Amino acid sequence: MKGMILVELEKYIVSKWGRVVWQQSAEVANLPVTEDIHTGVIKDRVFYDIISSVVALRDDTPEDVLVGFGRKLFSTLHSLPASGNNSDTDLFSFILSVENTVYPNAQRIDSHLQLPHFVFLQQTSQKLVFRYTSPRHLCFLCEGILLGASDYFREAIEINHLQCVHEGDDDCQIEIVKLP
């Protein structure tokens, strides 16, 4: 996992629960202390351990922590050069274009990225259903990023996990419904 994601996770945890929670979580996860963490690569296990520690310290759920972090993370990701010159003007067109616009730019910057994959199953003007696959199984982070995108495009949405690997399903299917 890119160190930059961990830097953003630190900002999120500190802003929501304070520096002490971050420090305790980083210690529990054996976060390596390095000056170039922003540009480095962190083992996925460190990320998961930090989330688990926050859950234990704050009596929260992993889903809520990941959704909240993802929502905040969207603005950072969208501002990166890898996001390209996206001309999408609405949420659904942005989501549908991610793999063709954002991903190629991100992979030119770092060819080792492990990006999730989307297979779109149903689309209407008010609803989008897709299969989400990722070796990291971070569908709740994806949900948060989608909520961050809905904030950016000023479109209210509801997100439902129709299927989820965390519930024993073979894959995740996510439904996004636009609200009036």
LINSUL-V621628 format. One line per field, one symbol per residue. phi: phi as a letter, one per 20 degrees, with the letter a starting at -180 (. if undefined). Layout:
BEGIN
phi=???
END
This chain:
BEGIN
phi=.fggfffffggffffecofffffffffgelffebfdffdecdfggfgfffgfffgffdlddgfffffffffffgffffefgffmefdfdbffffffegfedfggfffffbfefdefcdcedbbcfdbccbedcbfeldfffggffffffffgelcfccdcefbbffdnffbdcddddfef
END
